[in-house]
């Protein structure tokens, strides 16, 4: 069993249920989509300092057109 749901504020839920002979186990994966500025703000509010941003985890220069971003932060 599988379900995919979209909620307000860019939140999605992927729900998977594994059914076996002995049990039923649901799994819930919550995802939140962030803009660069919203993610930096949330990290700063949690006590991190923004250091750098990239377009991917290989360190490619940041491009707002990419769907992926990698951010380096430091705990204060």
C-alpha distances in whole Angstrom, upper triangle without the diagonal:
4,7,11,14,17,20,24,26,23,21,17,14,11,8,6,5,7,8,12,15,16,14,10,10,9,10,12,14,17,19,22,24,28,31,34,36,33,32,36,36,34,35,38,38,36,39,39,41,40,42,40,38,37,35,33,33,36,38,38,40,38,37,36,34,32,28,29,31,32,35,37,38,40,40,43
4,7,10,14,17,20,22,20,17,13,11,8,6,4,6,9,11,15,18,19,16,13,12,10,10,10,11,14,16,19,21,24,28,30,32,30,29,32,33,30,32,35,35,33,36,36,38,37,39,37,34,33,31,29,30,33,35,35,37,35,34,32,31,28,25,25,28,29,31,34,35,37,37,40
4,7,10,13,17,19,17,14,11,8,6,5,6,9,12,14,18,21,22,19,15,14,11,10,10,11,12,14,17,18,22,25,28,30,27,27,30,31,28,30,33,32,31,35,34,37,35,37,36,33,32,30,29,29,32,34,34,36,33,32,30,29,27,23,24,27,28,30,33,34,36,36,39
4,7,10,14,16,13,11,7,6,5,6,9,12,15,18,21,25,25,22,18,17,13,12,10,10,10,11,13,15,19,22,25,26,24,23,27,28,25,27,30,30,29,32,32,34,32,34,33,30,29,27,26,27,30,31,31,32,30,29,27,25,23,20,21,23,25,27,30,31,34,34,37
4,7,10,13,11,9,6,5,7,8,11,14,18,20,24,27,28,24,20,19,15,14,11,10,10,10,12,14,17,20,23,25,22,22,26,26,24,26,29,28,27,31,31,33,31,34,32,29,29,27,26,28,31,32,32,33,30,29,26,25,24,20,21,23,25,27,30,30,33,33,36
4,7,9,7,6,4,6,9,11,15,18,21,24,28,31,31,28,24,22,18,16,13,12,10,9,10,11,14,17,20,22,19,19,23,23,21,24,26,26,26,29,29,30,29,31,30,27,27,25,25,27,30,31,30,31,27,26,23,23,22,18,19,21,24,25,28,29,31,32,34
4,7,6,5,6,8,11,13,17,20,23,26,30,33,33,29,25,23,19,18,14,13,10,10,10,11,14,16,20,21,17,18,22,21,19,22,25,23,24,27,27,29,28,31,30,27,28,26,26,28,31,32,31,31,28,27,24,24,23,20,21,22,24,25,28,28,31,30,32
4,6,6,8,11,15,17,21,23,27,30,33,37,36,32,29,26,23,21,17,16,13,12,10,11,13,15,18,18,15,17,20,19,18,21,23,22,22,26,26,28,27,29,29,26,27,26,26,28,31,31,31,31,27,26,22,23,22,19,21,22,24,24,27,27,30,30,31
4,6,9,12,16,18,22,25,28,31,35,38,38,34,30,28,24,22,18,16,12,11,8,8,9,11,15,15,11,13,16,15,14,17,19,18,19,23,23,24,23,26,25,23,24,23,24,25,29,28,28,28,24,23,20,20,20,17,18,19,21,21,24,24,26,26,28
4,7,10,13,16,20,23,26,29,33,36,36,32,29,26,23,20,16,14,11,8,6,5,8,10,13,14,12,12,16,16,15,17,20,19,20,23,23,24,22,25,24,21,22,20,21,23,26,26,26,25,22,21,18,18,17,14,15,16,19,19,22,23,26,26,28
4,7,10,13,17,20,23,26,29,33,32,29,25,23,19,16,13,11,7,6,5,6,9,13,16,17,14,14,17,17,15,18,20,20,19,23,23,25,23,26,25,22,23,22,22,23,26,27,27,27,24,23,20,21,19,16,16,18,19,20,23,23,26,26,28
4,7,10,13,17,20,23,26,30,30,26,22,20,16,14,10,8,6,5,6,8,12,15,18,20,17,16,20,21,18,20,23,23,22,26,25,27,26,28,27,24,24,22,22,23,27,27,27,28,25,24,22,21,20,16,17,19,20,22,25,25,28,28,30
4,6,10,13,16,19,23,26,26,22,19,16,12,10,7,6,5,6,9,12,15,18,21,23,20,19,23,23,20,22,25,25,24,27,27,29,28,30,29,27,26,25,24,25,28,29,30,31,28,27,25,25,23,19,19,21,22,24,26,27,29,29,31
4,7,10,13,16,20,23,23,20,17,14,11,8,6,5,7,8,11,14,17,21,23,25,22,21,25,26,23,24,28,27,26,29,28,31,30,31,30,28,27,25,24,24,27,29,30,31,28,28,26,25,23,19,19,21,23,25,27,28,30,30,33
4,7,10,13,17,20,20,17,13,11,7,6,5,6,9,11,15,17,21,24,27,28,26,24,28,29,26,27,30,29,28,31,31,33,33,34,33,31,30,29,27,27,31,32,33,34,32,32,30,29,27,23,23,25,26,28,30,31,33,32,35
4,7,10,13,17,17,14,11,8,6,5,7,8,12,14,18,20,24,27,29,31,29,27,31,31,28,29,33,32,30,34,33,36,35,36,35,33,32,30,28,28,31,33,34,36,34,34,32,31,28,25,25,27,28,29,32,32,35,34,37
4,6,10,13,13,10,7,6,4,6,9,11,14,17,21,24,27,30,33,35,32,30,34,34,31,32,36,35,33,36,36,38,38,39,39,36,35,34,32,31,34,37,38,39,37,37,36,35,32,29,28,30,31,33,35,35,37,37,40
4,7,10,11,8,6,5,6,8,11,14,17,20,24,26,30,33,35,37,35,33,36,37,34,34,38,37,35,38,37,40,40,41,40,38,37,35,33,32,35,38,39,41,39,39,38,37,34,30,30,32,32,34,36,37,38,38,41
4,7,8,6,5,6,9,11,15,17,21,23,27,30,33,37,39,41,38,36,40,40,37,38,41,40,38,41,41,44,43,45,44,42,41,39,37,36,39,41,42,45,43,43,41,40,38,34,34,36,36,38,40,40,42,41,45
4,5,5,6,8,11,14,18,20,24,26,30,33,36,40,41,44,41,39,42,43,40,40,44,43,40,43,43,46,45,47,46,44,43,41,39,38,40,43,44,47,45,45,44,43,40,37,36,38,38,40,42,42,44,43,46
4,6,8,11,15,17,21,24,27,30,34,36,40,43,45,47,45,43,46,47,43,43,47,46,44,46,46,49,49,50,49,47,47,45,42,41,44,47,48,50,49,49,48,47,44,40,40,42,42,44,45,46,47,46,49
4,7,10,14,16,20,23,26,30,33,36,39,43,45,47,44,42,45,45,42,42,46,44,42,45,45,48,48,49,49,47,46,45,42,41,44,46,48,50,49,49,48,47,44,41,40,42,41,43,44,45,46,45,48
4,6,10,13,16,20,23,26,30,33,36,39,41,43,40,38,41,42,38,39,42,41,38,41,41,45,45,46,46,44,43,42,40,39,42,44,45,48,46,46,45,44,42,38,37,39,39,40,41,42,43,42,45
4,7,10,13,17,20,23,26,29,33,36,38,40,37,35,39,39,36,36,40,39,36,39,39,43,42,44,44,42,41,40,37,37,40,42,43,45,43,43,42,41,39,35,34,36,36,38,39,40,41,40,43
4,7,10,13,16,20,23,26,29,33,35,37,34,32,35,36,32,33,36,35,33,36,36,39,39,40,40,38,38,36,34,33,36,38,40,42,40,40,39,38,36,32,31,33,33,34,36,36,37,36,39
4,7,10,13,16,20,23,26,30,32,34,30,29,32,33,29,30,33,32,30,33,33,36,36,38,37,35,35,34,32,31,34,36,38,39,37,37,36,35,33,29,28,30,30,32,33,34,35,34,37
4,7,10,13,17,20,23,26,28,30,27,25,29,29,26,27,30,29,27,30,30,33,32,34,34,32,31,30,28,27,31,33,34,36,34,34,32,32,29,26,25,26,27,28,30,30,32,31,34
4,6,10,13,16,19,23,25,27,24,22,26,26,23,24,27,26,24,28,27,30,30,32,31,29,29,28,26,26,29,31,32,34,31,31,30,29,27,23,23,24,24,26,28,28,29,29,32
4,7,10,13,16,20,22,24,21,19,22,23,20,21,24,24,22,25,25,27,27,28,28,25,25,24,22,22,26,27,28,30,27,28,26,26,23,20,19,20,21,22,24,24,26,26,29
4,7,10,13,17,19,21,18,16,20,20,17,18,22,21,19,23,23,25,24,27,26,24,24,23,22,22,26,27,28,28,26,26,24,24,22,18,18,19,19,20,23,23,25,24,27
4,7,10,13,16,17,15,13,17,18,15,16,20,19,18,22,21,23,22,24,23,20,21,19,18,19,23,24,24,25,22,22,20,20,18,15,14,15,16,17,20,20,23,23,26
4,6,10,13,14,11,10,14,14,12,14,17,17,16,20,19,21,19,22,21,18,19,18,18,19,22,23,23,23,20,20,18,19,17,14,13,14,15,16,19,19,21,22,24
4,7,10,12,9,9,13,14,12,14,17,17,17,20,19,20,18,20,19,16,17,15,16,17,21,21,21,21,17,17,14,15,13,10,10,11,13,14,18,18,21,22,24
4,6,8,6,6,9,10,10,11,14,15,15,18,16,17,15,17,16,14,15,14,15,17,20,19,19,19,15,15,12,14,13,11,10,10,12,12,15,16,19,20,22
4,5,5,6,9,10,11,12,14,15,17,19,17,17,14,16,15,12,13,13,15,17,20,18,18,17,13,12,9,12,11,10,10,10,12,12,15,16,19,21,22
4,6,5,6,9,10,11,12,14,16,17,15,14,11,13,11,9,11,11,13,15,18,16,16,14,10,11,9,12,11,11,10,8,10,9,12,13,16,18,20
4,5,5,6,9,10,11,12,14,16,14,13,11,13,12,11,13,14,17,18,21,19,19,17,13,14,11,15,15,14,14,12,13,11,14,13,16,18,19
4,6,5,6,9,10,11,12,15,14,14,12,15,15,13,16,16,18,19,22,21,21,19,16,16,14,16,16,15,14,13,14,12,15,14,17,18,19
4,5,5,6,9,10,11,13,11,12,10,13,13,11,13,14,15,16,19,18,19,18,15,16,14,16,15,14,13,10,11,9,12,11,14,15,16
4,5,5,6,9,10,11,9,8,7,10,10,10,13,15,16,17,20,18,19,17,14,16,14,18,17,16,15,12,11,8,10,9,12,13,14
4,5,5,6,9,10,9,10,9,13,14,13,17,18,20,20,23,21,22,21,18,19,17,20,20,19,18,15,15,12,13,12,14,14,14
4,5,5,6,9,9,11,11,14,15,15,18,19,20,20,23,22,23,22,19,21,19,21,21,19,17,15,15,12,14,12,13,13,14
4,5,5,7,5,7,8,11,13,13,16,18,18,18,21,20,21,21,18,20,19,22,21,19,17,14,13,10,10,8,10,9,11
4,5,5,5,6,7,11,13,14,18,20,21,21,23,21,23,22,20,22,20,24,23,22,20,17,16,12,12,9,10,9,9
4,5,7,9,11,15,17,18,21,23,24,23,26,25,26,25,23,24,23,26,25,24,22,19,18,15,15,12,13,11,11
4,6,9,11,15,17,18,21,23,23,22,25,24,26,26,23,25,24,27,25,24,22,19,18,15,14,11,11,9,9
4,7,10,13,16,17,21,23,23,22,25,24,26,25,23,26,25,28,27,26,23,20,18,15,13,10,9,6,6
4,7,9,12,14,17,20,20,19,22,20,22,22,20,23,22,25,24,23,20,17,15,11,10,6,5,4,5
4,6,10,12,16,19,19,19,21,18,21,20,18,21,21,24,23,23,20,17,14,11,9,5,5,6,6
4,6,8,12,15,16,16,18,15,17,16,14,17,17,20,19,20,17,13,11,8,7,5,7,9,10
4,7,11,14,15,14,16,13,15,14,13,16,17,21,19,20,17,13,11,8,5,5,7,10,12
4,7,11,12,12,13,10,11,10,9,13,14,17,16,17,14,11,8,6,5,7,10,13,15
4,7,9,10,11,8,9,8,6,9,11,14,12,13,11,7,6,4,6,9,12,16,18
4,5,7,8,5,6,5,4,8,10,12,10,11,9,6,5,6,8,12,15,19,21
4,7,8,7,5,6,4,6,8,9,6,8,6,5,6,9,12,15,19,22,24
4,5,6,6,8,8,9,11,12,9,9,6,5,5,9,11,15,18,21,24
4,5,8,10,11,13,15,16,12,12,9,8,6,9,10,13,16,19,22
4,6,9,11,13,16,17,14,14,11,10,9,11,12,16,18,22,25
4,6,8,11,14,16,13,15,12,10,8,10,10,14,17,20,23
4,6,9,12,13,11,13,11,10,9,11,13,17,20,23,26
4,6,10,12,10,13,12,10,10,11,13,16,19,23,25
4,7,9,8,11,9,7,9,10,12,15,19,22,24
4,5,6,9,9,9,11,13,15,18,22,25,27
4,5,8,9,9,12,13,16,19,22,25,27
4,7,9,10,14,16,19,22,25,28,30
4,5,7,11,14,17,20,24,26,29
4,7,11,13,17,20,23,25,28
4,7,10,14,16,20,22,25
4,7,10,13,17,19,22
4,7,10,13,16,19
4,6,10,13,16
4,7,10,13
4,7,9
4,6
4
